[in-house]
């Protein structure tokens, strides 16, 4: 974080200082909420959760070098006491962002946010120092913590914004006002909470509404819900997509023999060829979004194409492709799932496994509400249409719907199986996998199917182990 005195922080957050001998002492290290991350010069933010109360670690973090604690009560060590820690954290982030000279890029969407954010960050890092959201820390706590990690040297701040309801993105955009706002898509993720795509579009569009007149809205021309958001902003609008009318577009899109996308990138400043290291055609749209942002920030088509071609995956369990010594390939995409990302992953599996035996180990897609049966059924049917060799549906009711869709699409009696949990899936795969097979593992985060991928990789390297 940029250096701030405890007195200034207290004033910004509306807090009272306690047990602070010298209020001029500065916070020069990071702002952290995990006591294990506290170090010299840091500020520890004490949240009181259902199981753990951060205030209980106050003495330990100060001993580790933290300058003070931001909490809701005195803790016997230097502290700034506020009524609401989350609001105080947001106020501090807003203050720091205003002090920075960085260009703030914010993005949202139903699918692909984290992968696109990682691409944008890797492209912009070639131009100037860039700070970006780690993983998927895109909520009311993760976003301000990321913003607070910026320093005087930071020139680009790339923030992922998530939403579970109307008003969430407006809140985040108020904390960290963006100059460039990117909306990727409007899909089915969290449709059970929102109530429909129109409501999701309303929430995602809050990002472009927050932009200043001299800002830029980067919108997906291929998504009608997103394209319509152009009328909701006074900022400049630039479109990306595969449409010929898009400002930043892809031509001659294809997949390599290993399932990696390649295309001709067109921007208003020129054209250049891209061959990505990531897997799956769905990354073309993500790459175009990143290219549109980079173009707006002054990068040439050639510079963008080189950066996209060299960019890798920065976040865990998102299309991680690993080959075991015995030739079995494990595709770990188990971080999360919604109907759009599940279908994209199946298409990637079909491309990676062309000419090989393929396995789709799939589980529940959460928060789909009344659409859950139809969406799980559709995914099972798509697996059949893509000629996936075997579907392993893991879990309860939703998994049964996955298998039912596959069975009804192609009478997949022997090609699909429903198992109760991750360990049962591992046991089945251990007994039936052959060298050269390709296994995709994907489900919503709550299912925890990354344990299947991990167990398969450990089995290939060290012998029999169990899913955890």
C-alpha positions in Angstrom: 0.0 0.0 0.0 1.1 3.6 -0.4 2.5 4.8 2.9 -0.1 6.3 5.2 0.1 7.3 8.9 -2.2 5.7 11.5 -3.6 9.2 12.1 -4.5 9.6 8.5 -6.0 6.1 8.3 -8.1 6.8 11.4 -9.4 10.0 9.8 -10.2 8.4 6.5 -12.2 5.5 8.0 -13.8 7.5 10.8 -12.2 5.5 13.5 -10.7 6.1 17.0 -7.1 5.2 17.9 -6.4 3.0 20.9 -3.1 2.0 22.4 -1.1 3.9 19.7 1.8 5.8 21.3 2.7 7.6 18.0 -0.1 8.2 15.5 2.5 9.4 13.0 3.8 5.9 12.5 3.1 4.8 9.0 1.7 1.6 7.4 4.2 0.8 4.7 3.4 -2.9 4.2 0.3 -4.7 2.9 -3.2 -4.6 4.3 -4.1 -8.2 5.2 -7.1 -10.1 6.7 -5.2 -13.4 7.3 -3.1 -13.2 10.4 -0.5 -15.5 8.7 0.2 -12.8 6.1 1.0 -10.1 8.6 4.5 -8.8 8.4 6.6 -5.7 9.0 4.7 -2.5 8.3 1.4 -4.2 7.6 -2.2 -3.3 8.8 -4.3 -6.3 10.0 -8.0 -6.1 9.3 -9.9 -8.0 12.0 -13.1 -9.5 10.8 -15.3 -11.4 13.2 -16.7 -14.5 11.5 -18.9 -17.3 12.6 -16.0 -19.6 13.5 -13.0 -17.3 13.8 -12.7 -13.8 15.2 -9.7 -11.9 13.8 -9.5 -9.8 17.0 -8.2 -12.9 18.8 -5.0 -12.7 16.7 -4.2 -9.1 17.4 -1.2 -9.7 19.6 0.3 -12.3 17.2 0.1 -10.0 14.2 1.7 -7.1 16.0 4.4 -9.4 17.2 4.9 -10.4 13.5 5.5 -6.8 12.6 2.0 -5.3 11.9 1.8 -1.6 12.8 -1.8 -1.8 14.0 -5.2 -3.6 13.9 -8.3 -2.3 12.2 -11.2 -3.7 14.2 -14.4 -3.1 16.1 -13.0 -3.1 19.6 -9.8 -2.3 21.5 -7.5 -5.3 21.6 -4.6 -4.3 23.9 -2.3 -3.5 21.0 -2.2 -0.5 18.6 -5.6 -0.4 17.0 -8.0 1.8 15.0 -11.5 1.0 16.2 -14.5 1.5 13.8 -18.2 0.5 13.9 -18.0 -1.6 10.7 -14.8 -3.1 9.5 -16.0 -3.8 5.9 -17.2 -0.2 5.4 -13.9 1.1 6.8 -11.9 -1.2 4.5 -13.9 0.2 1.6 -13.3 3.8 2.6 -9.6 3.2 2.9 -9.5 1.6 -0.6 -11.4 4.6 -2.1 -9.0 7.0 -0.5 -5.9 5.2 -1.8 -7.3 4.8 -5.3 -8.0 8.5 -5.4 -4.4 9.2 -4.4 -2.9 6.9 -7.1 -2.1 8.0 -10.6 -3.1 4.5 -11.9 -5.7 3.8 -14.6 -8.3 1.5 -13.1 -9.7 -1.2 -15.3 -12.8 -3.1 -14.0 -14.4 -6.1 -15.5 -17.5 -8.3 -14.9 -19.5 -11.0 -16.6 -21.2 -14.3 -16.0 -18.3 -16.4 -17.2 -14.6 -16.0 -17.9 -13.9 -13.1 -15.5 -10.9 -14.5 -13.9 -9.3 -15.9 -17.0 -9.8 -12.6 -18.8 -8.5 -10.6 -15.9 -5.4 -12.7 -15.9 -5.0 -12.1 -19.6 -5.4 -8.3 -19.3 -2.9 -8.2 -16.5 -0.3 -10.2 -18.4 -0.7 -7.9 -21.5 -0.6 -4.7 -19.5 2.4 -5.8 -17.4 4.4 -5.5 -20.6 3.6 -1.8 -20.8 3.8 -0.7 -17.1 3.6 -1.9 -13.5 0.2 -3.6 -13.0 -1.7 -4.8 -9.9 -4.6 -7.1 -10.4 -7.1 -9.2 -8.5 -5.5 -12.5 -7.2 -7.7 -15.5 -8.1 -11.4 -14.6 -7.8 -11.2 -12.2 -4.8 -13.9 -10.0 -6.5 -16.3 -9.2 -3.6 -16.7 -6.4 -1.0 -13.6 -7.6 0.9 -11.3 -9.0 -1.8 -11.7 -6.0 -4.2 -10.6 -3.3 -1.7 -7.7 -5.5 -0.4 -6.5 -5.8 -4.0 -6.8 -2.0 -4.5 -4.8 -1.4 -1.3 -1.9 -3.5 -2.6 -1.2 -0.9 -5.3 1.9 1.4 -4.7 3.2 4.6 -6.1 4.7 2.7 -9.0 1.4 1.1 -10.1 0.2 2.4 -13.4 -2.6 -0.1 -14.1 -5.0 -1.5 -11.5 -7.1 -4.4 -12.9 -10.1 -5.4 -10.7 -12.5 -8.2 -11.2 -16.0 -7.4 -9.9 -18.6 -10.1 -9.0 -22.2 -9.7 -8.2 -24.9 -11.8 -6.5 -27.6 -9.2 -6.8 -28.7 -5.7 -8.0 -26.5 -3.0 -6.6 -23.4 -5.1 -5.8 -21.4 -3.8 -8.7 -22.5 -0.2 -8.1 -21.1 -0.6 -4.6 -17.8 -1.9 -5.8 -17.5 0.7 -8.5 -18.1 3.4 -5.9 -15.2 2.0 -3.9 -12.8 1.9 -6.8 -14.2 4.1 -9.7 -13.0 2.6 -13.0 -11.8 4.5 -16.1 -12.3 1.5 -18.3 -15.3 -0.9 -17.7 -15.4 -4.3 -19.4 -18.5 -6.5 -19.6 -17.9 -10.0 -21.0 -21.2 -11.7 -21.1 -24.6 -12.3 -19.5 -25.1 -16.0 -18.9 -26.8 -18.3 -16.4 -24.4 -18.1 -13.5 -26.4 -17.2 -10.3 -29.6 -17.1 -12.3 -31.4 -18.7 -9.3 -30.4 -15.7 -7.2 -31.1 -13.0 -9.8 -34.3 -14.5 -11.2 -33.5 -14.2 -14.9 -31.0 -13.0 -17.5 -32.7 -9.5 -17.7 -31.9 -9.1 -14.0 -28.3 -10.3 -14.5 -27.9 -7.8 -17.4 -29.3 -5.1 -15.2 -26.7 -5.9 -12.5 -23.7 -6.3 -14.8 -24.6 -3.0 -16.6 -24.1 -1.1 -13.4 -20.4 -1.1 -14.3 -20.8 0.9 -17.5 -23.2 3.3 -15.7 -20.4 4.1 -13.2 -18.0 5.2 -15.9 -17.0 8.9 -16.4 -17.7 10.7 -19.6 -14.0 10.5 -20.5 -13.9 6.7 -19.7 -14.4 3.7 -22.0 -16.9 0.9 -22.0 -15.6 -2.3 -23.6 -18.6 -4.4 -24.6 -19.1 -7.9 -26.2 -20.8 -7.3 -29.5 -21.6 -11.0 -29.8 -23.8 -10.9 -26.7 -27.1 -9.0 -27.3 -27.6 -8.3 -23.6 -24.1 -6.8 -23.4 -24.3 -4.9 -26.7 -27.5 -3.2 -25.4 -25.5 -1.7 -22.5 -24.0 0.9 -24.8 -27.1 3.0 -24.2 -26.5 3.0 -20.4 -23.2 4.9 -20.5 -22.0 8.4 -21.4 -18.5 7.0 -21.9 -16.9 6.0 -25.2 -17.9 2.5 -26.3 -15.6 0.0 -28.0 -16.9 -3.4 -29.1 -15.1 -6.7 -29.2 -16.2 -10.0 -30.7 -16.1 -12.2 -33.8 -18.7 -10.0 -35.6 -17.3 -8.1 -38.6 -18.7 -4.9 -37.0 -16.7 -5.2 -33.8 -13.8 -2.7 -33.3 -11.6 -5.5 -32.0 -12.3 -8.9 -33.7 -11.0 -12.3 -34.5 -10.7 -13.7 -38.0 -9.8 -17.3 -39.1 -10.4 -18.8 -35.7 -9.2 -22.4 -35.3 -7.9 -24.8 -32.8 -4.4 -26.4 -33.0 -4.0 -30.1 -32.8 -3.6 -29.7 -29.0 -6.8 -27.7 -28.6 -5.3 -24.3 -28.3 -7.0 -21.4 -30.1 -5.3 -19.5 -32.9 -6.7 -16.5 -34.9 -5.9 -13.3 -36.7 -6.4 -10.3 -34.3 -7.8 -7.1 -35.8 -7.7 -3.8 -33.9 -8.2 -0.2 -35.1 -4.4 0.1 -35.1 -3.6 -3.0 -37.2 -3.8 -6.8 -37.3 -1.5 -9.6 -36.1 -1.6 -13.4 -35.5 -2.2 -15.0 -32.2 -1.7 -18.6 -31.0 -2.6 -19.0 -27.4 -1.1 -21.3 -24.7 -4.5 -21.6 -23.1 -6.9 -24.4 -24.0 -10.4 -24.1 -25.6 -12.0 -21.9 -28.2 -13.9 -19.9 -25.5 -10.6 -18.1 -24.7 -10.8 -16.3 -28.1 -13.5 -14.0 -26.7 -11.5 -13.5 -23.5 -8.5 -12.6 -25.6 -10.4 -10.2 -27.7 -11.7 -8.5 -24.5 -8.1 -8.2 -23.2 -7.0 -6.9 -26.6 -9.7 -4.2 -26.6 -8.6 -2.9 -23.2 -4.9 -3.0 -24.3 -5.7 -1.1 -27.5 -7.5 1.6 -25.5 -4.4 2.0 -23.4 -2.1 2.5 -26.4 -0.7 -0.9 -27.2 -0.2 -1.9 -30.9 -1.7 -5.0 -32.5 1.7 -6.6 -32.7 2.4 -5.9 -29.0 -0.9 -7.3 -27.9 -0.6 -10.4 -30.1 2.8 -11.3 -28.7 1.5 -10.8 -25.1 -1.6 -12.9 -25.7 0.4 -15.7 -27.4 2.8 -15.9 -24.4 0.2 -15.5 -21.6 -0.6 -18.5 -19.4 -3.1 -19.4 -16.7 -2.4 -17.6 -13.4 -5.3 -19.0 -11.4 -5.6 -22.6 -10.1 -8.0 -25.2 -11.4 -9.0 -23.4 -14.6 -8.3 -25.6 -17.6 -5.0 -26.9 -16.0 -3.8 -29.5 -18.5 -1.3 -32.0 -17.1 0.0 -35.2 -18.7 0.9 -38.1 -16.4 4.0 -40.2 -17.1 1.7 -43.0 -18.4 0.2 -40.7 -21.0 -3.1 -40.0 -19.3 -4.0 -36.2 -19.6 -5.9 -34.6 -16.7 -7.8 -31.4 -17.4 -8.5 -29.8 -14.0 -11.2 -27.1 -14.5 -12.8 -27.7 -11.2 -12.7 -24.2 -9.6 -16.3 -23.4 -10.6 -19.0 -24.1 -13.2 -22.0 -22.7 -14.8 -23.8 -23.8 -18.0 -21.7 -21.6 -20.3 -18.4 -22.6 -18.8 -19.4 -26.3 -18.6 -20.2 -26.4 -22.3 -17.0 -24.6 -23.2 -15.0 -27.1 -21.2 -16.7 -30.0 -22.9 -15.8 -28.5 -26.3 -12.2 -28.1 -25.2 -12.1 -31.7 -24.0 -13.3 -32.8 -27.4 -10.6 -30.8 -29.1 -7.8 -31.8 -26.8 -8.9 -35.5 -26.9 -9.4 -35.8 -30.7 -8.5 -39.3 -31.7 -8.2 -40.4 -28.0 -10.6 -41.8 -25.4 -12.2 -38.9 -23.4 -13.8 -38.8 -19.9 -16.0 -36.0 -18.6 -16.1 -36.1 -14.7 -18.8 -33.6 -14.0 -20.8 -32.5 -10.9 -23.4 -30.0 -9.8 -23.7 -26.5 -11.2 -25.0 -24.4 -8.3 -27.4 -21.5 -8.0 -29.5 -22.2 -11.2 -32.9 -22.1 -9.4 -35.7 -23.3 -11.6 -33.4 -23.8 -14.6 -31.3 -26.4 -12.8 -33.0 -29.5 -14.3 -32.9 -28.2 -17.9 -29.4 -26.9 -17.7 -27.9 -30.1 -16.3 -29.9 -32.2 -18.8 -28.5 -30.0 -21.6 -24.9 -30.5 -20.5 -25.4 -34.3 -20.4 -26.8 -34.1 -24.0 -23.9 -32.0 -25.2 -21.4 -34.6 -24.0 -23.1 -37.1 -26.2 -23.1 -34.8 -29.2 -19.4 -34.1 -28.8 -18.7 -37.9 -28.7 -17.2 -37.8 -25.2 -16.3 -41.4 -24.6 -17.7 -41.6 -21.0 -19.6 -39.3 -18.7 -19.0 -39.8 -14.9 -21.7 -37.8 -13.1 -20.7 -37.2 -9.5 -23.0 -36.3 -6.6 -26.8 -36.3 -5.9 -29.8 -35.0 -7.8 -28.1 -32.7 -10.2 -25.6 -35.4 -11.2 -28.5 -37.7 -11.9 -29.9 -35.1 -14.3 -26.6 -34.9 -16.1 -26.6 -38.7 -16.6 -30.3 -38.6 -17.6 -29.6 -36.0 -20.3 -26.8 -38.1 -21.7 -28.9 -41.3 -21.7 -31.9 -39.6 -23.4 -29.7 -38.0 -26.0 -28.0 -41.1 -27.2 -29.1 -44.2 -25.1 -25.8 -43.9 -23.3 -26.5 -46.9 -21.0 -22.8 -48.0 -20.9 -21.2 -44.7 -21.7 -22.5 -42.8 -18.7 -22.4 -43.6 -15.0 -23.7 -41.9 -11.9 -21.4 -42.2 -8.8 -22.1 -40.9 -5.3 -19.0 -38.9 -4.5 -15.4 -37.9 -5.5 -13.8 -41.1 -4.0 -16.2 -43.3 -6.0 -15.2 -41.4 -9.2 -11.5 -41.9 -8.4 -12.0 -45.6 -7.8 -13.8 -46.0 -11.1 -11.2 -44.0 -13.0 -8.3 -45.9 -11.5 -9.7 -49.2 -12.6 -10.6 -48.1 -16.2 -8.2 -45.4 -17.4 -5.8 -46.4 -20.1 -2.6 -44.6 -21.3 -3.6 -41.8 -23.7 -7.0 -41.1 -22.1 -8.0 -37.5 -21.5 -10.0 -36.7 -18.3 -11.9 -33.4 -17.7 -12.9 -32.6 -14.1 -15.5 -29.8 -13.6 -18.2 -28.7 -11.2 -19.2 -25.8 -9.0 -16.7 -24.9 -6.3 -18.9 -26.3 -3.5 -18.6 -29.8 -4.9 -14.8 -29.9 -4.5 -14.0 -32.1 -7.5 -10.5 -30.8 -7.7 -9.8 -33.7 -5.3 -10.5 -36.0 -8.2 -7.9 -34.3 -10.4 -5.4 -34.2 -7.7 -5.8 -37.9 -6.8 -5.5 -38.9 -10.5 -2.3 -36.9 -10.8 -0.8 -38.3 -7.6 -1.8 -41.9 -8.7 0.0 -41.5 -11.9 3.2 -40.2 -10.2 3.3 -42.1 -7.0 0.9 -45.0 -7.1 -2.5 -45.4 -5.4 -3.8 -42.6 -3.3 -7.3 -41.5 -2.3 -9.3 -38.3 -3.0 -9.4 -35.9 -0.1 
